[in-house]
Amino acid sequence: MTAGRSPPADHLRSRASYEHDGFEPHSFQKDLREIGVSLRDEGDRLRVLPRVEPLFGLPPRPRRPPAVRLLPGLWVRWQLNYRFSSAMGIRGWSYWLDTFNIACGPVDRDVFLLEPTLIVDECGPVR
């Protein structure tokens, strides 16, 4: 989240980049139910736990790290990777990397250019 006007309580200010358009950043607001992360206000902390969306992607994740609880001013970088076989029967694989940078409370506009307070690397072998 960046400084400026806050989105409504049920929305999140987001940025995304995709390989197909040269990783050009896109800013938008999303409904909290549409993002791949469970966020819960626990009073003085924000509980963060990304959801593992694809059920059939690799690597398998039999045990996941617990949710993190951020105090105001702190932030987490959480990464997950996936490999999928083609659903259309075409040979080949597709690879996917999700990186979530999530801050709690008001933060400086360039907070995500600094080192994260906490890093959760849930990337695994995709071979």
C-alpha positions, 0 to 999 in steps of 0.5 A: 500500500502506498501513501495517499488517499486510502481505498474503502475498507473492503478494497485494497490498492494493488499493483501487478506486473505481467511478462506478456506486457514487459512487466509494465506496472499496473495500479488498481483497486481490488475487492479484498475477496478477489486477492490471493491473500487472507488479511485480518485486522487483529486490533493492533496487528494485521494478520497476513496469509496468502492463499494457495490458489491452484490445486494442481500446481507444483510444488506440493505444499504439505506444510505451510508457514503460519500466518504473520502478524504485522505491527503498524509500519512493518511489512512482509514480502511473501513469495510462492511459485508454481508449475502447471502442465498445459490444460489444453493437452499441448506439451509444455509447462507454464511457471508462475511466481506470486510476490506479495508485498504487504504493509501494515498501517501508514507507510512511506510511499517508497517502503517497498523499495527498502528491505522487508521487515520479514521475508517468507519464501515459500518457493519450492522445486518445480522440476 
